[in-house]
Amino acid sequence: MGQHYSQLSLRERVTVELLHREGLSVRSIAARLERSASTISRELRRNAKPTKQWSGPYDGERAHRLAARRRQWDTRFKLARQPDLAADV
């Protein structure tokens, strides 16, 4: 059977933030959260990018808001991208 993937929770993101600030490696953080190291690496890479409005380090609460916004944005144009699905709806 296939693997089941789930989004990082707010609690996990805050834990990533705290452990990252302590200087733990990506692999150490992943082991503590029982997640893949690539998941943690991707999380830090996606959500620690400086912007015009924010230049700080990784912030778990901010990352959770950004992830929620990305999930909503991805579904806005789903019917436009998938004509077969639009026809069924």
Residue frames as qw, qx, qy, qz and C-alpha x, y, z in Angstrom:
[[0.000, 0.889, 0.457, 0.000, 0.00, 0.00, 0.00],
 [0.367, 0.652, -0.027, 0.663, 1.15, 3.58, -0.62],
 [0.369, -0.158, -0.470, 0.786, 2.47, 5.97, 1.94],
 [0.118, -0.869, -0.472, -0.091, 0.27, 8.57, 3.61],
 [0.385, 0.180, -0.121, 0.897, 1.56, 12.12, 3.67],
 [0.212, -0.843, -0.489, 0.070, 0.24, 14.88, 5.89],
 [0.170, 0.818, -0.069, 0.545, 0.88, 18.57, 6.24],
 [0.396, 0.041, -0.572, 0.717, 3.02, 19.80, 9.09],
 [0.320, -0.788, -0.525, -0.007, 0.91, 21.01, 11.97],
 [0.051, -0.907, 0.115, -0.402, 1.34, 24.35, 13.70],
 [0.733, -0.632, 0.252, 0.000, 2.88, 22.55, 16.69],
 [0.876, 0.058, 0.238, 0.414, 5.41, 20.81, 14.42],
 [0.430, 0.730, 0.061, 0.527, 6.32, 24.06, 12.69],
 [0.323, -0.884, 0.192, -0.279, 6.90, 25.81, 16.02],
 [0.861, -0.385, 0.285, 0.169, 9.06, 22.85, 17.10],
 [0.750, 0.410, 0.158, 0.494, 11.05, 23.15, 13.87],
 [0.091, 0.892, -0.058, 0.439, 11.55, 26.83, 14.63],
 [0.578, -0.764, 0.258, -0.127, 12.79, 26.22, 18.17],
 [0.892, -0.170, 0.312, 0.279, 15.12, 23.35, 17.24],
 [0.621, 0.606, 0.123, 0.482, 16.48, 25.25, 14.23],
 [0.093, -0.920, 0.149, -0.352, 17.25, 28.24, 16.47],
 [0.744, -0.588, 0.318, 0.026, 19.11, 25.90, 18.83],
 [0.107, 0.701, -0.650, -0.275, 21.33, 24.96, 15.92],
 [0.697, -0.021, 0.715, -0.046, 20.17, 21.38, 15.41],
 [0.035, -0.205, 0.737, 0.643, 20.67, 19.88, 11.98],
 [0.624, 0.091, -0.279, -0.725, 17.81, 19.18, 9.59],
 [0.609, 0.028, -0.788, -0.082, 18.29, 15.44, 10.15],
 [0.158, -0.059, -0.758, 0.630, 18.14, 15.85, 13.94],
 [0.404, 0.122, 0.189, -0.887, 14.95, 17.89, 13.71],
 [0.662, 0.105, -0.519, -0.530, 13.42, 15.34, 11.33],
 [0.457, 0.004, -0.869, 0.188, 14.29, 12.47, 13.67],
 [0.053, 0.103, 0.627, -0.771, 12.66, 14.19, 16.65],
 [0.526, 0.237, 0.086, -0.812, 9.49, 14.88, 14.68],
 [0.563, 0.103, 0.818, 0.051, 9.55, 11.46, 13.00],
 [0.552, 0.777, 0.110, -0.282, 9.44, 13.15, 9.60],
 [0.815, 0.343, 0.152, 0.442, 11.63, 12.92, 6.53],
 [0.434, -0.456, 0.067, 0.774, 14.70, 15.16, 6.48],
 [0.198, 0.248, 0.510, 0.799, 13.61, 16.36, 3.03],
 [0.198, -0.776, -0.567, -0.194, 10.28, 17.53, 4.52],
 [0.435, -0.763, -0.163, 0.450, 12.07, 19.66, 7.11],
 [0.420, -0.188, 0.340, 0.820, 14.58, 20.97, 4.59],
 [0.087, 0.490, 0.600, 0.627, 11.79, 21.93, 2.18],
 [0.295, -0.831, -0.469, 0.048, 9.83, 23.59, 4.98],
 [0.439, -0.639, 0.011, 0.632, 12.80, 25.74, 6.00],
 [0.336, 0.005, 0.482, 0.809, 13.65, 26.61, 2.40],
 [0.006, 0.607, 0.634, 0.479, 10.09, 27.60, 1.45],
 [0.336, -0.844, -0.396, -0.137, 9.19, 29.58, 4.54],
 [0.554, -0.616, -0.045, 0.558, 12.39, 31.32, 5.56],
 [0.476, 0.400, 0.311, 0.719, 12.83, 33.40, 2.42],
 [0.115, -0.450, -0.234, 0.854, 13.14, 37.11, 3.14],
 [0.248, 0.698, 0.581, 0.337, 10.53, 39.34, 1.51],
 [0.118, 0.555, 0.028, 0.823, 9.99, 43.10, 1.28],
 [0.523, -0.645, -0.057, -0.554, 7.84, 42.96, 4.41],
 [0.853, -0.487, 0.171, -0.079, 9.72, 40.32, 6.39],
 [0.484, 0.672, -0.539, 0.152, 13.44, 39.70, 6.73],
 [0.537, -0.553, 0.549, -0.322, 13.61, 37.56, 9.84],
 [0.008, -0.263, 0.962, 0.074, 14.55, 33.90, 10.26],
 [0.391, -0.243, -0.826, -0.325, 12.13, 30.97, 10.00],
 [0.343, -0.104, 0.461, -0.812, 8.99, 31.57, 12.08],
 [0.076, 0.161, 0.984, 0.008, 6.67, 28.61, 12.66],
 [0.267, 0.605, 0.573, -0.484, 3.45, 30.60, 13.01],
 [0.281, 0.646, -0.257, -0.661, 4.17, 32.66, 9.90],
 [0.057, 0.238, -0.897, -0.367, 5.05, 29.49, 8.00],
 [0.208, 0.346, 0.897, -0.178, 1.73, 27.92, 8.99],
 [0.328, 0.700, 0.257, -0.580, -0.20, 30.96, 7.70],
 [0.201, 0.562, -0.556, -0.579, 1.76, 30.91, 4.44],
 [0.064, -0.033, 0.982, 0.176, 1.09, 27.19, 3.95],
 [0.292, 0.530, 0.717, -0.346, -2.63, 27.67, 4.55],
 [0.303, 0.721, -0.050, -0.622, -2.69, 30.52, 2.04],
 [0.091, 0.393, -0.788, -0.465, -0.85, 28.39, -0.54],
 [0.197, 0.212, 0.957, -0.026, -3.37, 25.56, -0.11],
 [0.336, 0.684, 0.456, -0.460, -6.27, 27.96, -0.73],
 [0.210, 0.685, -0.342, -0.608, -4.56, 29.57, -3.71],
 [0.091, -0.215, 0.912, 0.336, -3.84, 26.24, -5.37],
 [0.253, 0.398, 0.879, -0.073, -7.52, 25.30, -5.40],
 [0.250, 0.617, 0.157, -0.730, -8.80, 28.58, -6.84],
 [0.430, 0.564, -0.412, -0.571, -7.97, 27.72, -10.42],
 [0.433, -0.140, 0.890, 0.022, -8.29, 23.95, -10.27],
 [0.620, 0.534, 0.547, -0.176, -11.30, 23.83, -12.60],
 [0.377, 0.857, -0.197, -0.291, -9.57, 26.11, -15.11],
 [0.060, -0.599, 0.781, 0.165, -6.53, 23.81, -15.17],
 [0.226, -0.003, 0.974, 0.025, -8.57, 20.61, -15.47],
 [0.443, 0.087, -0.304, -0.839, -11.24, 20.87, -18.18],
 [0.488, -0.136, -0.842, -0.186, -12.40, 17.25, -17.66],
 [0.218, -0.310, -0.723, 0.578, -13.09, 17.97, -14.02],
 [0.197, 0.226, 0.082, -0.951, -14.91, 21.21, -14.93],
 [0.470, -0.022, -0.614, -0.633, -17.12, 19.25, -17.34],
 [0.431, -0.254, -0.858, 0.117, -18.05, 16.79, -14.58],
 [0.086, -0.324, -0.518, 0.786, -18.89, 19.59, -12.16]]
